[in-house]
Amino acid sequence: MRLVEIDTAANSLHTWIYGPYNNQTFTEYDRTVTGLGLVR
């Protein structure tokens, strides 16, 4: 499953893929985007 974390204080978004069946994180698919200019 793809998880998404949005940090409004840092204006960033972090997404990664996690396999709950074997508790595995697939780090090759991690992405972080900064400087989003989010509205609170």
CHARMM-style PDB file with segment names, atoms N, HN, CA, C and O in Angstrom:
ATOM      1  N   MET     1       0.838  -1.151   0.000  1.00  0.00      PROA
ATOM      2  CA  MET     1       0.000   0.000   0.000  1.00  0.00      PROA
ATOM      3  C   MET     1       0.895   1.228   0.000  1.00  0.00      PROA
ATOM      4  O   MET     1       1.964   1.222   0.610  1.00  0.00      PROA
ATOM      5  N   ARG     2       0.463   2.280  -0.680  1.00  0.00      PROA
ATOM      6  HN  ARG     2      -0.406   2.286  -1.175  1.00  0.00      PROA
ATOM      7  CA  ARG     2       1.221   3.536  -0.694  1.00  0.00      PROA
ATOM      8  C   ARG     2       0.725   4.419   0.441  1.00  0.00      PROA
ATOM      9  O   ARG     2      -0.474   4.660   0.578  1.00  0.00      PROA
ATOM     10  N   LEU     3       1.663   4.896   1.250  1.00  0.00      PROA
ATOM     11  HN  LEU     3       2.637   4.700   1.138  1.00  0.00      PROA
ATOM     12  CA  LEU     3       1.357   5.787   2.363  1.00  0.00      PROA
ATOM     13  C   LEU     3       1.835   7.189   2.008  1.00  0.00      PROA
ATOM     14  O   LEU     3       2.832   7.359   1.307  1.00  0.00      PROA
ATOM     15  N   VAL     4       1.115   8.186   2.500  1.00  0.00      PROA
ATOM     16  HN  VAL     4       0.305   8.048   3.070  1.00  0.00      PROA
ATOM     17  CA  VAL     4       1.448   9.581   2.230  1.00  0.00      PROA
ATOM     18  C   VAL     4       1.437  10.343   3.542  1.00  0.00      PROA
ATOM     19  O   VAL     4       0.497  10.233   4.329  1.00  0.00      PROA
ATOM     20  N   GLU     5       2.485  11.114   3.772  1.00  0.00      PROA
ATOM     21  HN  GLU     5       3.249  11.203   3.133  1.00  0.00      PROA
ATOM     22  CA  GLU     5       2.575  11.964   4.960  1.00  0.00      PROA
ATOM     23  C   GLU     5       2.761  13.397   4.488  1.00  0.00      PROA
ATOM     24  O   GLU     5       3.693  13.695   3.742  1.00  0.00      PROA
ATOM     25  N   ILE     6       1.875  14.280   4.922  1.00  0.00      PROA
ATOM     26  HN  ILE     6       1.117  14.038   5.528  1.00  0.00      PROA
ATOM     27  CA  ILE     6       1.953  15.693   4.564  1.00  0.00      PROA
ATOM     28  C   ILE     6       2.337  16.477   5.805  1.00  0.00      PROA
ATOM     29  O   ILE     6       1.653  16.413   6.826  1.00  0.00      PROA
ATOM     30  N   ASP     7       3.433  17.215   5.714  1.00  0.00      PROA
ATOM     31  HN  ASP     7       3.989  17.267   4.884  1.00  0.00      PROA
ATOM     32  CA  ASP     7       3.932  18.030   6.821  1.00  0.00      PROA
ATOM     33  C   ASP     7       3.692  19.493   6.467  1.00  0.00      PROA
ATOM     34  O   ASP     7       4.446  20.090   5.699  1.00  0.00      PROA
ATOM     35  N   THR     8       2.622  20.065   7.043  1.00  0.00      PROA
ATOM     36  HN  THR     8       2.010  19.580   7.667  1.00  0.00      PROA
ATOM     37  CA  THR     8       2.279  21.453   6.717  1.00  0.00      PROA
ATOM     38  C   THR     8       3.283  22.442   7.307  1.00  0.00      PROA
ATOM     39  O   THR     8       3.465  23.525   6.750  1.00  0.00      PROA
ATOM     40  N   ALA     9       3.927  22.106   8.398  1.00  0.00      PROA
ATOM     41  HN  ALA     9       3.779  21.227   8.850  1.00  0.00      PROA
ATOM     42  CA  ALA     9       4.926  22.999   8.996  1.00  0.00      PROA
ATOM     43  C   ALA     9       6.164  23.110   8.105  1.00  0.00      PROA
ATOM     44  O   ALA     9       6.766  24.180   8.007  1.00  0.00      PROA
ATOM     45  N   ALA    10       6.543  22.010   7.459  1.00  0.00      PROA
ATOM     46  HN  ALA    10       6.054  21.141   7.539  1.00  0.00      PROA
ATOM     47  CA  ALA    10       7.736  21.997   6.602  1.00  0.00      PROA
ATOM     48  C   ALA    10       7.385  22.170   5.121  1.00  0.00      PROA
ATOM     49  O   ALA    10       8.276  22.173   4.272  1.00  0.00      PROA
ATOM     50  N   ASN    11       6.078  22.316   4.803  1.00  0.00      PROA
ATOM     51  HN  ASN    11       5.355  22.314   5.493  1.00  0.00      PROA
ATOM     52  CA  ASN    11       5.623  22.421   3.406  1.00  0.00      PROA
ATOM     53  C   ASN    11       6.181  21.286   2.553  1.00  0.00      PROA
ATOM     54  O   ASN    11       6.733  21.517   1.477  1.00  0.00      PROA
ATOM     55  N   SER    12       6.031  20.054   3.049  1.00  0.00      PROA
ATOM     56  HN  SER    12       5.583  19.866   3.923  1.00  0.00      PROA
ATOM     57  CA  SER    12       6.577  18.911   2.325  1.00  0.00      PROA
ATOM     58  C   SER    12       5.600  17.744   2.321  1.00  0.00      PROA
ATOM     59  O   SER    12       4.674  17.678   3.129  1.00  0.00      PROA
ATOM     60  N   LEU    13       5.832  16.828   1.391  1.00  0.00      PROA
ATOM     61  HN  LEU    13       6.585  16.882   0.735  1.00  0.00      PROA
ATOM     62  CA  LEU    13       5.048  15.624   1.259  1.00  0.00      PROA
ATOM     63  C   LEU    13       6.026  14.464   1.116  1.00  0.00      PROA
ATOM     64  O   LEU    13       6.988  14.544   0.353  1.00  0.00      PROA
ATOM     65  N   HSD    14       5.773  13.375   1.860  1.00  0.00      PROA
ATOM     66  HN  HSD    14       4.991  13.310   2.480  1.00  0.00      PROA
ATOM     67  CA  HSD    14       6.611  12.180   1.803  1.00  0.00      PROA
ATOM     68  C   HSD    14       5.711  10.996   1.501  1.00  0.00      PROA
ATOM     69  O   HSD    14       4.687  10.817   2.161  1.00  0.00      PROA
ATOM     70  N   THR    15       6.072  10.190   0.523  1.00  0.00      PROA
ATOM     71  HN  THR    15       6.904  10.336  -0.012  1.00  0.00      PROA
ATOM     72  CA  THR    15       5.286   9.018   0.171  1.00  0.00      PROA
ATOM     73  C   THR    15       6.206   7.804   0.050  1.00  0.00      PROA
ATOM     74  O   THR    15       7.350   7.920  -0.390  1.00  0.00      PROA
ATOM     75  N   TRP    16       5.688   6.632   0.449  1.00  0.00      PROA
ATOM     76  HN  TRP    16       4.759   6.538   0.807  1.00  0.00      PROA
ATOM     77  CA  TRP    16       6.465   5.399   0.389  1.00  0.00      PROA
ATOM     78  C   TRP    16       5.518   4.221   0.268  1.00  0.00      PROA
ATOM     79  O   TRP    16       4.313   4.350   0.483  1.00  0.00      PROA
ATOM     80  N   ILE    17       6.078   3.071  -0.079  1.00  0.00      PROA
ATOM     81  HN  ILE    17       7.057   2.966  -0.254  1.00  0.00      PROA
ATOM     82  CA  ILE    17       5.280   1.851  -0.230  1.00  0.00      PROA
ATOM     83  C   ILE    17       5.628   0.897   0.909  1.00  0.00      PROA
ATOM     84  O   ILE    17       6.796   0.663   1.222  1.00  0.00      PROA
ATOM     85  N   TYR    18       4.576   0.357   1.515  1.00  0.00      PROA
ATOM     86  HN  TYR    18       3.627   0.546   1.260  1.00  0.00      PROA
ATOM     87  CA  TYR    18       4.712  -0.533   2.668  1.00  0.00      PROA
ATOM     88  C   TYR    18       3.934  -1.816   2.406  1.00  0.00      PROA
ATOM     89  O   TYR    18       2.782  -1.773   1.974  1.00  0.00      PROA
ATOM     90  N   GLY    19       4.562  -2.950   2.667  1.00  0.00      PROA
ATOM     91  HN  GLY    19       5.498  -2.985   3.017  1.00  0.00      PROA
ATOM     92  CA  GLY    19       3.899  -4.248   2.544  1.00  0.00      PROA
ATOM     93  C   GLY    19       3.553  -4.780   3.922  1.00  0.00      PROA
ATOM     94  O   GLY    19       4.434  -5.292   4.613  1.00  0.00      PROA
ATOM     95  N   PRO    20       2.287  -4.676   4.352  1.00  0.00      PROA
ATOM     96  CA  PRO    20       1.912  -5.085   5.706  1.00  0.00      PROA
ATOM     97  C   PRO    20       1.998  -6.598   5.936  1.00  0.00      PROA
ATOM     98  O   PRO    20       2.141  -7.037   7.078  1.00  0.00      PROA
ATOM     99  N   TYR    21       1.913  -7.385   4.891  1.00  0.00      PROA
ATOM    100  HN  TYR    21       1.797  -7.029   3.963  1.00  0.00      PROA
ATOM    101  CA  TYR    21       1.948  -8.842   5.059  1.00  0.00      PROA
ATOM    102  C   TYR    21       3.255  -9.299   5.699  1.00  0.00      PROA
ATOM    103  O   TYR    21       3.263 -10.158   6.581  1.00  0.00      PROA
ATOM    104  N   ASN    22       4.381  -8.700   5.231  1.00  0.00      PROA
ATOM    105  HN  ASN    22       4.374  -8.003   4.514  1.00  0.00      PROA
ATOM    106  CA  ASN    22       5.674  -9.092   5.783  1.00  0.00      PROA
ATOM    107  C   ASN    22       6.398  -7.923   6.458  1.00  0.00      PROA
ATOM    108  O   ASN    22       7.598  -7.997   6.721  1.00  0.00      PROA
ATOM    109  N   ASN    23       5.649  -6.833   6.739  1.00  0.00      PROA
ATOM    110  HN  ASN    23       4.674  -6.773   6.526  1.00  0.00      PROA
ATOM    111  CA  ASN    23       6.188  -5.658   7.436  1.00  0.00      PROA
ATOM    112  C   ASN    23       7.425  -5.103   6.720  1.00  0.00      PROA
ATOM    113  O   ASN    23       8.437  -4.799   7.351  1.00  0.00      PROA
ATOM    114  N   GLN    24       7.323  -4.977   5.391  1.00  0.00      PROA
ATOM    115  HN  GLN    24       6.500  -5.225   4.878  1.00  0.00      PROA
ATOM    116  CA  GLN    24       8.452  -4.539   4.576  1.00  0.00      PROA
ATOM    117  C   GLN    24       8.171  -3.173   3.973  1.00  0.00      PROA
ATOM    118  O   GLN    24       7.067  -2.903   3.501  1.00  0.00      PROA
ATOM    119  N   THR    25       9.187  -2.312   3.994  1.00  0.00      PROA
ATOM    120  HN  THR    25      10.084  -2.530   4.377  1.00  0.00      PROA
ATOM    121  CA  THR    25       9.124  -1.013   3.337  1.00  0.00      PROA
ATOM    122  C   THR    25      10.021  -1.049   2.110  1.00  0.00      PROA
ATOM    123  O   THR    25      11.173  -1.474   2.191  1.00  0.00      PROA
ATOM    124  N   PHE    26       9.494  -0.603   0.975  1.00  0.00      PROA
ATOM    125  HN  PHE    26       8.558  -0.258   0.909  1.00  0.00      PROA
ATOM    126  CA  PHE    26      10.234  -0.620  -0.281  1.00  0.00      PROA
ATOM    127  C   PHE    26      10.841   0.761  -0.511  1.00  0.00      PROA
ATOM    128  O   PHE    26      10.229   1.621  -1.145  1.00  0.00      PROA
ATOM    129  N   THR    27      12.045   0.963   0.008  1.00  0.00      PROA
ATOM    130  HN  THR    27      12.542   0.264   0.523  1.00  0.00      PROA
ATOM    131  CA  THR    27      12.671   2.289   0.009  1.00  0.00      PROA
ATOM    132  C   THR    27      12.994   2.801  -1.392  1.00  0.00      PROA
ATOM    133  O   THR    27      13.155   4.007  -1.576  1.00  0.00      PROA
ATOM    134  N   GLU    28      13.093   1.925  -2.374  1.00  0.00      PROA
ATOM    135  HN  GLU    28      12.963   0.944  -2.225  1.00  0.00      PROA
ATOM    136  CA  GLU    28      13.389   2.391  -3.732  1.00  0.00      PROA
ATOM    137  C   GLU    28      12.245   3.210  -4.332  1.00  0.00      PROA
ATOM    138  O   GLU    28      12.421   3.875  -5.353  1.00  0.00      PROA
ATOM    139  N   TYR    29      11.066   3.158  -3.691  1.00  0.00      PROA
ATOM    140  HN  TYR    29      10.923   2.618  -2.862  1.00  0.00      PROA
ATOM    141  CA  TYR    29       9.915   3.928  -4.163  1.00  0.00      PROA
ATOM    142  C   TYR    29       9.601   5.138  -3.281  1.00  0.00      PROA
ATOM    143  O   TYR    29       8.574   5.786  -3.477  1.00  0.00      PROA
ATOM    144  N   ASP    30      10.460   5.451  -2.323  1.00  0.00      PROA
ATOM    145  HN  ASP    30      11.295   4.924  -2.163  1.00  0.00      PROA
ATOM    146  CA  ASP    30      10.271   6.632  -1.472  1.00  0.00      PROA
ATOM    147  C   ASP    30      10.414   7.899  -2.305  1.00  0.00      PROA
ATOM    148  O   ASP    30      11.281   7.989  -3.175  1.00  0.00      PROA
ATOM    149  N   ARG    31       9.559   8.871  -2.033  1.00  0.00      PROA
ATOM    150  HN  ARG    31       8.855   8.798  -1.327  1.00  0.00      PROA
ATOM    151  CA  ARG    31       9.651  10.172  -2.685  1.00  0.00      PROA
ATOM    152  C   ARG    31       9.351  11.252  -1.659  1.00  0.00      PROA
ATOM    153  O   ARG    31       8.462  11.096  -0.822  1.00  0.00      PROA
ATOM    154  N   THR    32      10.093  12.342  -1.729  1.00  0.00      PROA
ATOM    155  HN  THR    32      10.815  12.469  -2.410  1.00  0.00      PROA
ATOM    156  CA  THR    32       9.834  13.503  -0.889  1.00  0.00      PROA
ATOM    157  C   THR    32       9.786  14.733  -1.779  1.00  0.00      PROA
ATOM    158  O   THR    32      10.665  14.952  -2.613  1.00  0.00      PROA
ATOM    159  N   VAL    33       8.748  15.528  -1.588  1.00  0.00      PROA
ATOM    160  HN  VAL    33       8.034  15.351  -0.911  1.00  0.00      PROA
ATOM    161  CA  VAL    33       8.587  16.772  -2.336  1.00  0.00      PROA
ATOM    162  C   VAL    33       8.562  17.902  -1.321  1.00  0.00      PROA
ATOM    163  O   VAL    33       7.803  17.848  -0.353  1.00  0.00      PROA
ATOM    164  N   THR    34       9.378  18.920  -1.530  1.00  0.00      PROA
ATOM    165  HN  THR    34       9.994  18.963  -2.316  1.00  0.00      PROA
ATOM    166  CA  THR    34       9.439  20.057  -0.607  1.00  0.00      PROA
ATOM    167  C   THR    34       9.047  21.336  -1.321  1.00  0.00      PROA
ATOM    168  O   THR    34       8.972  21.384  -2.549  1.00  0.00      PROA
ATOM    169  N   GLY    35       8.797  22.372  -0.531  1.00  0.00      PROA
ATOM    170  HN  GLY    35       8.858  22.333   0.466  1.00  0.00      PROA
ATOM    171  CA  GLY    35       8.461  23.672  -1.089  1.00  0.00      PROA
ATOM    172  C   GLY    35       7.094  23.728  -1.724  1.00  0.00      PROA
ATOM    173  O   GLY    35       6.922  24.377  -2.756  1.00  0.00      PROA
ATOM    174  N   LEU    36       6.106  23.059  -1.129  1.00  0.00      PROA
ATOM    175  HN  LEU    36       6.245  22.532  -0.291  1.00  0.00      PROA
ATOM    176  CA  LEU    36       4.780  22.981  -1.714  1.00  0.00      PROA
ATOM    177  C   LEU    36       3.952  24.257  -1.524  1.00  0.00      PROA
ATOM    178  O   LEU    36       3.063  24.529  -2.331  1.00  0.00      PROA
ATOM    179  N   GLY    37       4.220  25.029  -0.498  1.00  0.00      PROA
ATOM    180  HN  GLY    37       4.942  24.808   0.157  1.00  0.00      PROA
ATOM    181  CA  GLY    37       3.422  26.218  -0.224  1.00  0.00      PROA
ATOM    182  C   GLY    37       1.993  25.872   0.147  1.00  0.00      PROA
ATOM    183  O   GLY    37       1.050  26.410  -0.434  1.00  0.00      PROA
ATOM    184  N   LEU    38       1.827  24.979   1.110  1.00  0.00      PROA
ATOM    185  HN  LEU    38       2.593  24.542   1.581  1.00  0.00      PROA
ATOM    186  CA  LEU    38       0.499  24.532   1.521  1.00  0.00      PROA
ATOM    187  C   LEU    38      -0.256  25.617   2.260  1.00  0.00      PROA
ATOM    188  O   LEU    38       0.336  26.434   2.965  1.00  0.00      PROA
ATOM    189  N   VAL    39      -1.558  25.618   2.095  1.00  0.00      PROA
ATOM    190  HN  VAL    39      -2.040  24.954   1.523  1.00  0.00      PROA
ATOM    191  CA  VAL    39      -2.435  26.574   2.789  1.00  0.00      PROA
ATOM    192  C   VAL    39      -2.987  25.880   4.017  1.00  0.00      PROA
ATOM    193  O   VAL    39      -3.482  24.756   3.927  1.00  0.00      PROA
ATOM    194  N   ARG    40      -2.907  26.540   5.165  1.00  0.00      PROA
ATOM    195  HN  ARG    40      -2.505  27.453   5.237  1.00  0.00      PROA
ATOM    196  CA  ARG    40      -3.425  25.952   6.404  1.00  0.00      PROA
ATOM    197  C   ARG    40      -4.738  26.581   6.773  1.00  0.00      PROA
ATOM    198  OT1 ARG    40      -5.333  26.218   7.788  1.00  0.00      PROA
TER     199      ARG     40
END
